[in-house]
């Protein structure tokens, strides 16, 4: 007899404070790993190891491509682990143990290696670190749909997570370079010290958050082949119009923010002529984000998550666009624009992550099966692809505008064209990408009434062909016009 698909289980009606805190603490680890390599890894390759800008971008992108490939597989296996053990903890524990180890190795490149061997070292270690990160991140992304029910409860859960996430960005974004500077003239020692301390903090955040994953009753599920796990990811995209719209928006915005994150170190050194200014950039970004993360939850409750998300995106794009003035008048004024971007960035993180459990719950009710891990795998793959492409676009712009790489201790200068390329990568290009993301967000169809109806509805067996014949997807008429 064929095994049944994962059943739809009701999330707790009351979100406990302990669960909320333990889940949110995980963002110290996930935010730290997303921030620190994004900030310093390409710069480490080009300005310490002597790897050419385009080659550095290619190495980081290839590592992220591997991540994109394995994320849907890990998501499906996370669903299977839930079926067999009643929990997603096994994958999260494995990731929590392995990620800190490979993170340290990534920055432990021995001095004296050639740029080629140094690049290979970083690539292999970062691929392993990215794999370990996915083992934790994919089931972590799937958990909110299982921890909280209700439109506002999920916003509360994800708002708390984003408060911790913004703190982690500040901690790693400002603290990482500060630790690196303790190495003095020995840049290799500085990066190693940074890697070791960061790994300890990563481990603490991940291991605590793992305990938020509940323990339920195992249930029977058919074993799936590798090919089937990828087909599930494709089906999730094909059958859920809300997921396609939300994922497309998030990927584009990850591309824009990833580009700005990777470019911050270059702006500090070559535009502001103060390598330590990157610390102030992160303070200017994160201080408003810490304050505004709960505020976006309030706005979402009053206007709807999709409208609040659109407003936050437009605000972020305008703040990024204003930074083009750095090409003509670099100065401390940029911290004001970065602060506005930080306030908006809190919304860019809180709102789509609060909308994702709504999408997962909507799909589960319409199709009678829990594929939260599959959705989480595809989501993480999309985010990873966006961040990787951001780094790639940055390095392409640097290469085209003539950026000169260097090894530790070597003095070099950059042309005016190269400096202009850095500014454009930090302003106009990400602003245009965010503007494009508003087009995909306009196609997001779920509203509060849809989500609340899903929360109240009994488990549904899918009648998708009939629904599609009636002009609907997922059994719900789609509003594909502007956010009205």
Residue, then its C-alpha position, 0 to 999 in steps of 0.5 A: x500500500x502506498x504511503x501517504x503524504x505528510x499530513x497537515x498538522x495544526x500549529x499551536x494556537x498560542x505562540x509561547x515566549x520560550x519558543x519565540x525566543x529560542x527560534x529568534x536566537x537562531x538568527x544570530x547564526x544565520x544572520x552572522x554567516x550571511x553577513x560576514x562572508x558577504x562583507x569580507x570574503x571577496x575583499x579577502x580574496x582580492x586585497x589579501x590573497x591577490x586573487x583577481x576581482x572577476x576570479x574572486x567573484x567566480x569562486x564565491x558564485x560557484x560555491x553559492x551555485x552548489x548551495x542552490x543545487x543542494x537546498x531543494x534536496x535538503x528541504x525534501x530530506x528535512x520533510x522526510x526526517x520530520x516524517x521518520x522522527x517527528x522533528x527537524x532537529x537532526x538536520x539542524x544539529x548537524x549544521x550547527x556542529x559543522x558550520x563553525x568548523x568549516x567557517x574557521x577553515x575558510x579564513x585559515x589560508x596559510x600565508x605564502x600560498x599563491x593566489x591560485x592555491x589560496x583561491x582553491x583553498x577558500x573555494x573548497x572550505x566555503x563550499x563545505x561551510x555553505x553546505x553545513x549552513x544549508x543543513x540548518x537554514x533550510x529546516x529553520x526557514x520551514x519551522x514558522x509554519x509549524x510553530x505559529x498559526x494565524x496572520x498576526x502570530x506569524x508576523x510576531x514570530x518573524x518580527x522577533x527573529x528580524x530584531x535578532x537578525x539585525x543585531x547579528x548583522x551589526x555584531x558580525x558586520x562591525x565586530x568582524x572587521x574590528x577583530x580582523x584589525x587586531x591582527x595588525x600588519x599580519x592580515x592572515x592572523x587577523x582574518x583567522x582570529x575573526x573566523x575563530x571568534x565568529x565561529x564560537x558565536x555562530x555555534x551558540x546561536x545555532x545550537x540554542x535555536x535547534x531546540x525550538x524545533x518541536x517533537x511530534x509523532x512520526x508518520x509514514x511517508x514514501x521514500x523519494x528519489x533524488x530526482x523526485x525531491x527536485x520535482x517536488x521543488x518544481x511543483x511547489x513553484x508551479x502550483x503556488x502563484x503566491x510562492x512564485x511572486x514572493x520568491x521572485x521579489x525576495x530573490x531580486x532584493x537579495x541580489x540588490x542587498x548582496x551587492x551593497x553588502x559586498x561593496x561596503x568594504x570597497x566604499x569604505x576604503x576607496x570612496x571614504x578613504x577610511x577602511x574602518x568606516x565600514x563599522x560606522x556604515x553598519x551602525x548607521x544601517x542596523x541601529x534604525x533597523x533594530x528600532x523599526x523591525x517591530x514597527x513594520x509588524x505594526x504597519x503590517x497589522x494595519x495595512x496588510x503585509x503586502x502593502x507594508x512590504x511594497x512601502x519598505x521596498x520603495x523606501x529602500x530603493x530611494x535610499x540606495x539611489x541617493x547614494x549615487x551622489x558619492x561619485x561627486x561629493x563623498x562625505x559623512x552625509x551618506x550615513x543619513x541615507x544608509x540609516x533610511x535604508x536600514x529602517x527600510x531593510x528591517x521591513x525587507x526582512x520581516x515582511x517576506x519572512x512573515x508572508x512565507x508561512x502564510x504561503x506554506x499554510x495556504x498550499x498545505x490546506x489546498x493540497x492536503x500535505x505538509x511540504x514546508x521543508x520543500x518550500x524552505x529549500x526552494x526559498x533558501x536556494x533562491x535567497x542564496x542565488x540572489x546573494x551570489x548574483x549580487x557578489x557576481x554583479x559587483x565583481x563584474x562591475x569592478x573588473x570592467x571599470x579596472x579595479x586592481x587586486x593586491x596581496x597583503x602588504x602591497x600598496x596599490x591605487x585605483x583609477x577614477x573609473x574604478x572608484x565610480x564603478x564602486x559607487x554605481x554598485x552601491x547605488x544606482x544598480x541595486x536601486x534599479x533591481x529593487x524597482x524591478x522587485x516591485x513588479x513581482x510583488x504586485x502579483x502577490x495575491x494573498x490577503x489577510x482574509x485568505x490567510x485567516x480563512x485557511x487557518x479556520x478551514x479543515x484540511x482540504x483534499x486538492x481539487x486543483x484541476x477543477x480550480x484551475x478550470x475555474x480560473x483560479x490557482x490553489x483554489x483561490x481567485x488570484x488578484x494579479x493587479x496592483x496592490x490595492 
